[in-house]
Amino acid sequence: MSYLKFDQLWEEVLKVLTELLSELTVVKYFGGSRALRVEGSTLVVELAEGQQNGKQIEGLFGNFISAALERAGGEEVTQVVFCEKPVPVAQQVVEQARYEVADAGEETLMETLTFDRFVEGPSNQFALAMARMVAQKPGDKQNGTNPLFMYGPTGVGKTHLLHAIGNMAKELRPSLRVLYVTSERLTNEYMQQWRGDEQTKARAIEAFQRKYRKEPNILLVDDIQYLSRSEGLQNEFFSIFNDLKEAGRQIVMTSDRAPTEIPNIMDRLVSRFQSGISTNVDIPGYETRYNILELKLREYPGVTLSREVMEFIARRVRSSVRALEGALSTTVRYAQTVALGREQTVTVEALEKSVLKQYLMNEEAIVQLTSRDIIEKVCRYYDVVPARVFGEGREREVALPRQLAMFLCRKMTSDSLPEIGKLFNRKHSTVSHACTTVQALYKNGDNQTVTALKAILTDLGLPISALN
């Protein structure tokens, strides 16, 4: 590919992403980005100053970016990597080497996610207290916090607490071996064991078992619910859990649901997950949301927002901490680029009618959405009557919309699995299985699933990014 074309390729990718996600999402996460160069089959893209970490964006939108690349005609380019500023090729080699070392077992904690930057409130008090206790005394057999299992909806701070535990533990005892891993990465590393010749496989198995069973003093696993995809990995994690627990080493896990609500998980693993402390982390209330905004605003030196503006954002953005931070970031960018240096200042009216208009519409739709609303839109999309979705039929033309409706009810409302199950005349385990199935299809970029979800959410007045 000619170096004159890489910037055009990225522009085409952004156009496709706007179709797959939404203009608001693309502006929020990719606004100000620019293609720097092509290295082999990799397109290097520089993010705007102050934008999210590139790895986080790849984690959120990796499958969509791959699909957009293919549709944009980047035959010779198969992946995109992000950086905060242009990085010399020689330095990239060093960074890649560091990444490979991290994959081999180095902890990959985010230093900014500490207890000092976590805002306490009624929705997370107990989880925070247990997390601090674990960080101070990991693996302690007297306090009963091994394992610590934290669960709750997306974007409420579970991952923050996970990193905070690791950061404090390392600060108190630098010699501790702290290993943070997502269940997705754990799955990928587990699958690597079965590739190559017998000698390669043997080395991979030995390295995997050493990394997870013997080395860590603290093992932090994010999104443990995805273990449900692999029975083999569940058996392996059962052994990992037992070896670490018997050695007095700490295990901390997060999930989007309680241990008993995770579908297709072995009973013996559920009992292990429940053998310590299980605690819920929920959506924060108004006062906590306001305190979060105050803390986050300190990260933007030179930017001042009135109390009226802060109260407005805290009152209107209620769905998650992640959404709250996004609304604040958007407001700050407006203050820096439009209001700064002029008589015009950031006002509630400007936010409501322009800056955060689409954002607030999405918020209101999420907060006010009911399972009945979702079922109606799903049935309209698939052209089936609700009675058939609630019925016993298992034909594909009924089963597929039923699973999609269950998934959206779980994702977009506060209804519990038993409540959704009752609505559909099903057991809550059936709802769990449906959610896992659709989630996997969506995350893997299945075209039929993504198309259906986007159309249904659009009908509900929401972008597909509301699922992230």
C-alpha positions as CSV (number, residue, x, y, z in Angstrom):
1,M,0.0,0.0,0.0
2,S,1.3,3.5,-0.8
3,Y,2.1,5.6,2.2
4,L,0.0,8.3,0.5
5,K,-3.1,6.2,1.1
6,F,-3.0,5.3,4.8
7,D,-4.7,8.5,5.9
8,Q,-7.5,7.9,3.3
9,L,-7.9,4.4,4.6
10,W,-8.4,5.6,8.1
11,E,-11.0,8.1,6.9
12,E,-12.9,5.3,5.2
13,V,-12.7,3.2,8.4
14,L,-14.2,6.0,10.4
15,K,-17.0,6.4,7.9
16,V,-17.8,2.6,8.3
17,L,-17.6,2.8,12.1
18,T,-20.1,5.6,12.0
19,E,-22.5,3.2,10.2
20,L,-21.7,0.3,12.6
21,L,-21.8,2.3,15.8
22,S,-23.0,5.9,15.7
23,E,-21.6,9.4,14.9
24,L,-21.7,10.3,18.6
25,T,-19.6,7.2,19.5
26,V,-17.0,7.8,16.8
27,V,-16.6,11.4,17.7
28,K,-16.3,10.5,21.4
29,Y,-13.7,7.8,21.1
30,F,-12.0,8.6,17.8
31,G,-12.4,12.3,17.4
32,G,-9.2,14.1,16.5
33,S,-7.4,10.8,15.7
34,R,-5.1,10.6,12.6
35,A,-3.3,7.8,10.8
36,L,0.5,8.1,11.2
37,R,1.9,5.3,9.0
38,V,1.5,1.7,7.9
39,E,4.0,-0.9,9.2
40,G,3.6,-4.2,7.4
41,S,0.0,-5.1,7.9
42,T,-0.6,-2.7,10.8
43,L,-2.1,0.8,10.6
44,V,-0.7,3.0,13.4
45,V,-3.2,5.7,14.5
46,E,-2.5,8.6,16.9
47,L,-5.3,9.4,19.3
48,A,-6.2,13.0,20.3
49,E,-4.6,14.3,23.4
50,G,-6.5,13.3,26.5
51,Q,-8.3,10.4,24.7
52,Q,-8.8,7.0,26.3
53,N,-6.0,4.4,26.5
54,G,-5.6,2.7,23.1
55,K,-5.8,-0.8,24.6
56,Q,-9.2,0.1,26.1
57,I,-10.5,1.3,22.8
58,E,-9.2,-1.8,21.1
59,G,-11.0,-3.9,23.8
60,L,-14.2,-2.0,23.3
61,F,-14.3,-1.8,19.5
62,G,-11.7,-4.3,18.2
63,N,-14.2,-6.4,16.3
64,F,-15.9,-3.4,14.8
65,I,-12.6,-1.9,13.7
66,S,-11.6,-5.2,12.0
67,A,-15.0,-5.3,10.2
68,A,-14.6,-1.6,9.2
69,L,-11.1,-2.3,7.9
70,E,-12.4,-5.1,5.7
71,R,-15.2,-3.0,4.3
72,A,-13.0,0.0,3.8
73,G,-10.8,-2.0,1.4
74,G,-7.7,-2.3,3.5
75,E,-6.7,-5.7,2.0
76,E,-3.0,-5.3,3.0
77,V,-3.8,-3.9,6.4
78,T,-5.3,-6.4,8.9
79,Q,-5.1,-4.5,12.2
80,V,-5.0,-1.0,13.8
81,V,-2.9,-0.1,16.8
82,F,-3.3,3.2,18.7
83,C,-0.8,5.5,20.4
84,E,-1.0,8.8,22.1
85,K,1.7,10.5,20.0
86,P,4.0,9.5,17.1
87,V,6.3,6.8,18.3
88,P,9.7,6.0,16.6
89,V,9.9,2.6,15.0
90,A,12.8,1.6,17.3
91,Q,10.8,2.5,20.4
92,Q,7.9,0.5,19.1
93,V,10.1,-2.6,19.0
94,V,10.9,-2.0,22.6
95,E,7.3,-1.5,23.5
96,Q,6.3,-4.7,21.7
97,A,9.0,-6.5,23.6
98,R,7.6,-5.2,26.9
99,Y,4.1,-6.3,25.8
100,E,5.4,-9.8,25.2
101,V,7.0,-9.9,28.6
102,A,3.8,-8.7,30.1
103,D,1.9,-11.5,28.3
104,A,4.4,-13.9,29.8
105,G,3.5,-12.9,33.3
106,E,4.3,-9.3,34.2
107,E,1.5,-7.5,35.9
108,T,-0.3,-5.0,33.7
109,L,-1.9,-2.8,36.3
110,M,-3.1,0.7,35.5
111,E,-1.3,3.0,37.9
112,T,-4.1,5.6,37.8
113,L,-6.7,3.3,39.1
114,T,-6.1,3.6,42.9
115,F,-8.3,3.7,46.0
116,D,-7.6,7.5,46.3
117,R,-9.3,8.0,43.0
118,F,-12.3,5.8,43.7
119,V,-15.4,7.6,45.1
120,E,-17.1,5.8,47.9
121,G,-20.9,5.7,48.2
122,P,-23.7,3.5,49.4
123,S,-23.7,1.5,46.2
124,N,-20.1,0.3,46.7
125,Q,-19.2,0.8,50.4
126,F,-18.9,-2.9,51.3
127,A,-17.1,-3.9,48.1
128,L,-14.6,-1.0,48.7
129,A,-14.0,-2.1,52.3
130,M,-13.4,-5.7,51.3
131,A,-11.1,-4.6,48.5
132,R,-9.0,-2.5,50.9
133,M,-8.8,-5.4,53.3
134,V,-7.6,-7.8,50.5
135,A,-5.0,-5.3,49.4
136,Q,-3.7,-4.9,52.9
137,K,-3.8,-8.6,53.9
138,P,-3.9,-10.7,50.7
139,G,-4.6,-14.4,51.2
140,D,-5.2,-13.9,54.9
141,K,-7.1,-17.0,56.2
142,Q,-8.6,-15.1,59.2
143,N,-10.7,-12.5,57.4
144,G,-12.4,-14.9,55.0
145,T,-11.9,-12.7,51.9
146,N,-10.3,-15.3,49.7
147,P,-11.7,-15.3,47.1
148,L,-13.2,-11.9,46.8
149,F,-16.0,-11.9,44.1
150,M,-17.3,-8.5,43.0
151,Y,-20.3,-8.4,40.6
152,G,-22.6,-5.7,39.1
153,P,-23.5,-4.0,35.9
154,T,-21.1,-2.6,33.4
155,G,-19.3,0.7,34.1
156,V,-19.8,0.9,37.9
157,G,-16.1,0.6,39.0
158,K,-15.4,-3.1,39.4
159,T,-12.3,-3.0,37.2
160,H,-11.1,0.1,39.1
161,L,-11.3,-1.8,42.4
162,L,-9.5,-4.7,40.9
163,H,-6.5,-2.5,39.8
164,A,-6.7,-0.6,43.1
165,I,-6.2,-3.8,45.0
166,G,-3.1,-4.6,42.9
167,N,-1.6,-1.2,43.2
168,M,-2.0,-0.9,46.9
169,A,-0.7,-4.4,47.5
170,K,2.4,-3.7,45.4
171,E,2.9,-0.4,47.2
172,L,2.8,-2.0,50.6
173,R,4.8,-5.1,49.6
174,P,6.8,-4.5,46.4
175,S,8.0,-8.1,46.3
176,L,4.5,-9.4,45.7
177,R,3.7,-10.9,42.4
178,V,0.4,-9.4,41.2
179,L,-1.1,-10.7,38.0
180,Y,-4.1,-9.0,36.4
181,V,-5.8,-10.7,33.5
182,T,-9.1,-10.5,31.7
183,S,-11.0,-13.8,31.1
184,E,-10.7,-13.1,27.4
185,R,-6.9,-13.0,27.6
186,L,-6.9,-16.1,29.9
187,T,-9.0,-17.9,27.3
188,N,-6.6,-16.9,24.5
189,E,-3.6,-18.1,26.4
190,Y,-5.3,-21.3,27.3
191,M,-6.0,-22.0,23.6
192,Q,-2.4,-21.3,22.7
193,Q,-1.4,-24.5,24.5
194,W,-2.9,-26.6,21.8
195,R,-1.1,-25.1,18.8
196,G,2.1,-26.2,17.2
197,D,4.0,-29.5,17.5
198,E,4.2,-31.6,20.6
199,Q,7.3,-30.0,21.9
200,T,5.8,-26.5,21.5
201,K,2.6,-27.6,23.2
202,A,4.5,-29.0,26.1
203,R,6.4,-25.8,26.6
204,A,3.2,-23.8,26.4
205,I,1.4,-25.9,28.9
206,E,4.3,-25.7,31.3
207,A,4.5,-21.9,30.9
208,F,0.7,-21.5,31.4
209,Q,0.6,-23.5,34.5
210,R,3.7,-21.8,36.0
211,K,2.2,-18.4,35.2
212,Y,-1.2,-19.0,36.8
213,R,-0.7,-21.8,39.4
214,K,2.7,-21.0,40.9
215,E,3.9,-17.4,40.3
216,P,1.1,-15.0,41.5
217,N,0.7,-14.0,45.1
218,I,-2.5,-12.2,43.9
219,L,-4.5,-13.2,40.9
220,L,-7.0,-10.6,39.6
221,V,-9.4,-11.9,37.0
222,D,-11.8,-9.4,35.2
223,D,-15.1,-10.6,33.7
224,I,-14.9,-14.1,35.0
225,Q,-18.3,-14.8,33.5
226,Y,-16.8,-15.5,30.1
227,L,-15.3,-18.7,31.4
228,S,-18.7,-20.2,30.6
229,R,-17.6,-20.4,26.9
230,S,-15.0,-23.2,27.5
231,E,-15.5,-26.3,29.6
232,G,-11.8,-27.1,29.3
233,L,-10.8,-23.7,30.7
234,Q,-13.3,-24.1,33.5
235,N,-11.5,-27.4,34.5
236,E,-8.1,-25.6,34.2
237,F,-9.3,-22.7,36.3
238,F,-10.6,-25.1,39.0
239,S,-7.1,-26.4,39.3
240,I,-5.6,-22.9,39.3
241,F,-8.1,-21.8,42.0
242,N,-7.3,-24.8,44.2
243,D,-3.5,-24.5,43.9
244,L,-3.5,-20.8,44.7
245,K,-6.0,-21.1,47.6
246,E,-4.1,-24.0,49.2
247,A,-0.9,-22.0,49.0
248,G,-2.6,-19.0,50.8
249,R,-2.5,-16.8,47.7
250,Q,-5.3,-14.3,47.0
251,I,-7.8,-14.6,44.2
252,V,-10.1,-11.6,43.2
253,M,-12.7,-11.8,40.5
254,T,-15.2,-9.5,38.9
255,S,-18.4,-10.4,36.9
256,D,-21.5,-8.8,35.5
257,R,-23.6,-11.1,37.6
258,A,-23.6,-13.1,40.8
259,P,-21.9,-16.6,40.8
260,T,-25.2,-18.5,40.8
261,E,-26.4,-16.4,37.8
262,I,-23.5,-17.2,35.5
263,P,-24.8,-19.7,32.8
264,N,-23.0,-22.9,31.9
265,I,-20.5,-22.7,34.8
266,M,-19.7,-25.9,36.7
267,D,-21.3,-26.3,40.1
268,R,-17.9,-26.9,41.7
269,L,-16.6,-23.6,40.4
270,V,-19.7,-21.7,41.6
271,S,-19.1,-23.2,45.1
272,R,-15.5,-22.0,44.9
273,F,-16.6,-18.5,43.9
274,Q,-18.9,-18.4,46.8
275,S,-16.4,-19.7,49.4
276,G,-15.1,-16.3,50.3
277,I,-16.9,-12.9,50.0
278,S,-19.3,-12.1,47.2
279,T,-20.4,-8.4,47.1
280,N,-22.4,-6.3,44.7
281,V,-21.2,-3.0,43.1
282,D,-24.2,-1.1,41.9
283,I,-25.0,2.1,40.0
284,P,-24.2,5.1,42.2
285,G,-26.7,7.6,43.5
286,Y,-26.8,11.3,42.9
287,E,-24.4,12.4,45.7
288,T,-21.8,9.8,44.7
289,R,-22.2,10.8,41.0
290,Y,-21.6,14.5,41.9
291,N,-18.5,13.5,44.0
292,I,-17.2,11.5,41.1
293,L,-17.5,14.5,38.8
294,E,-15.6,16.7,41.2
295,L,-12.8,14.2,41.5
296,K,-12.6,13.7,37.7
297,L,-12.6,17.4,37.0
298,R,-9.3,17.7,38.8
299,E,-7.8,15.7,35.9
300,Y,-8.5,18.7,33.6
301,P,-6.2,21.6,34.9
302,G,-7.4,25.0,33.9
303,V,-11.0,24.0,33.4
304,T,-13.7,25.2,35.8
305,L,-17.3,24.3,35.6
306,S,-20.1,25.9,37.7
307,R,-21.9,24.0,40.4
308,E,-25.1,24.3,38.4
309,V,-23.4,22.5,35.4
310,M,-22.0,19.8,37.7
311,E,-25.3,19.3,39.3
312,F,-27.0,19.1,36.0
313,I,-24.7,16.4,34.7
314,A,-24.9,14.4,38.0
315,R,-28.7,14.6,37.9
316,R,-29.2,13.7,34.3
317,V,-26.5,11.0,33.7
318,R,-27.5,8.0,35.7
319,S,-26.8,4.8,33.8
320,S,-23.2,4.2,34.8
321,V,-19.9,5.8,36.0
322,R,-18.5,5.3,32.5
323,A,-21.4,7.3,31.0
324,L,-20.8,10.0,33.7
325,E,-17.1,10.3,32.8
326,G,-18.0,10.5,29.1
327,A,-20.5,13.3,29.7
328,L,-17.9,15.2,31.7
329,S,-15.2,14.7,29.1
330,T,-17.5,16.0,26.4
331,T,-18.4,19.0,28.4
332,V,-14.7,19.7,29.2
333,R,-13.8,19.5,25.5
334,Y,-16.6,22.0,24.8
335,A,-15.3,24.3,27.4
336,Q,-11.7,24.1,26.0
337,T,-12.6,24.6,22.3
338,V,-15.7,26.7,22.2
339,A,-16.3,28.6,25.5
340,L,-12.7,29.3,26.4
341,G,-11.5,32.9,25.8
342,R,-15.0,34.2,24.9
343,E,-17.7,35.9,26.8
344,Q,-19.8,32.7,26.3
345,T,-19.5,30.2,29.2
346,V,-20.6,26.7,29.7
347,T,-24.3,26.7,30.6
348,V,-26.9,24.2,31.4
349,E,-28.9,25.4,28.4
350,A,-25.9,24.8,26.1
351,L,-25.4,21.3,27.4
352,E,-29.1,20.4,27.2
353,K,-29.8,21.8,23.8
354,S,-26.6,21.2,22.0
355,V,-23.4,19.7,23.6
356,L,-25.0,16.8,25.5
357,K,-28.3,16.7,23.7
358,Q,-27.9,13.3,22.0
359,Y,-26.1,12.0,25.1
360,L,-29.0,13.0,27.4
361,M,-31.5,11.5,25.0
362,N,-29.7,8.2,25.2
363,E,-29.5,8.4,28.9
364,E,-33.2,9.1,29.3
365,A,-34.0,6.2,26.9
366,I,-31.8,3.8,29.0
367,V,-33.2,4.9,32.3
368,Q,-36.9,4.9,31.3
369,L,-36.7,1.8,29.1
370,T,-38.8,-1.2,30.1
371,S,-38.6,-4.9,29.1
372,R,-42.0,-4.5,27.5
373,D,-40.6,-1.7,25.3
374,I,-37.8,-3.9,24.2
375,I,-39.9,-6.9,23.4
376,E,-42.2,-4.8,21.3
377,K,-39.3,-3.4,19.2
378,V,-37.7,-6.9,18.8
379,C,-41.0,-8.4,17.7
380,R,-41.5,-5.5,15.2
381,Y,-38.0,-6.1,13.7
382,Y,-38.5,-9.8,13.3
383,D,-42.2,-9.5,12.4
384,V,-43.5,-11.9,15.0
385,V,-46.2,-11.5,17.5
386,P,-45.2,-11.3,21.2
387,A,-47.4,-14.2,22.1
388,R,-45.1,-16.5,20.0
389,V,-42.0,-15.1,21.8
390,F,-43.6,-15.9,25.2
391,G,-44.8,-19.3,24.0
392,E,-43.1,-22.7,23.9
393,G,-42.1,-22.6,20.2
394,R,-38.4,-23.4,19.5
395,E,-38.4,-22.6,15.8
396,R,-35.5,-20.4,14.7
397,E,-37.8,-17.6,13.6
398,V,-39.1,-17.4,17.2
399,A,-36.1,-18.6,19.2
400,L,-33.7,-16.0,17.8
401,P,-35.8,-12.9,18.6
402,R,-36.6,-14.4,22.0
403,Q,-32.8,-14.7,22.8
404,L,-32.1,-11.2,21.5
405,A,-35.0,-9.8,23.6
406,M,-33.8,-11.5,26.7
407,F,-30.3,-10.2,26.1
408,L,-31.5,-6.6,25.6
409,C,-33.8,-6.8,28.7
410,R,-30.8,-7.9,30.8
411,K,-28.5,-5.3,29.3
412,M,-30.7,-2.2,29.1
413,T,-33.0,-2.5,32.1
414,S,-32.5,-3.2,35.8
415,D,-34.7,-6.3,35.7
416,S,-33.1,-9.4,37.3
417,L,-32.7,-12.8,35.6
418,P,-35.6,-14.3,37.5
419,E,-37.8,-11.3,36.6
420,I,-37.0,-11.6,32.9
421,G,-37.5,-15.3,33.1
422,K,-40.9,-14.9,34.6
423,L,-41.8,-12.4,31.8
424,F,-40.8,-15.0,29.1
425,N,-42.2,-18.0,31.1
426,R,-38.7,-19.4,31.3
427,K,-36.2,-20.4,34.0
428,H,-33.6,-17.8,34.8
429,S,-30.9,-20.2,33.7
430,T,-32.5,-20.1,30.2
431,V,-32.2,-16.3,30.2
432,S,-28.6,-16.6,31.3
433,H,-27.8,-18.9,28.4
434,A,-29.5,-16.6,25.9
435,C,-27.6,-13.6,27.2
436,T,-24.2,-15.4,26.9
437,T,-25.0,-16.6,23.4
438,V,-26.0,-13.2,22.1
439,Q,-23.1,-11.5,23.9
440,A,-20.6,-13.8,22.3
441,L,-22.1,-13.2,18.8
442,Y,-22.1,-9.5,19.3
443,K,-18.6,-9.3,20.7
444,N,-17.3,-11.5,17.8
445,G,-18.9,-9.1,15.3
446,D,-21.5,-11.5,13.9
447,N,-23.0,-9.5,11.1
448,Q,-26.6,-10.7,11.5
449,T,-26.5,-10.1,15.2
450,V,-24.9,-6.6,15.0
451,T,-27.3,-5.5,12.3
452,A,-30.4,-6.7,14.3
453,L,-29.1,-5.1,17.5
454,K,-28.3,-1.8,15.8
455,A,-31.7,-1.6,14.1
456,I,-33.6,-2.5,17.3
457,L,-31.7,0.0,19.5
458,T,-32.1,2.7,16.8
459,D,-35.9,2.0,17.1
460,L,-35.5,2.5,20.8
461,G,-33.7,5.8,20.3
462,L,-30.3,4.4,21.3
463,P,-26.9,3.8,19.6
464,I,-25.4,0.3,19.5
465,S,-22.6,1.7,21.7
466,A,-25.1,1.7,24.6
467,L,-24.2,-2.0,24.9
468,N,-20.5,-1.3,25.6
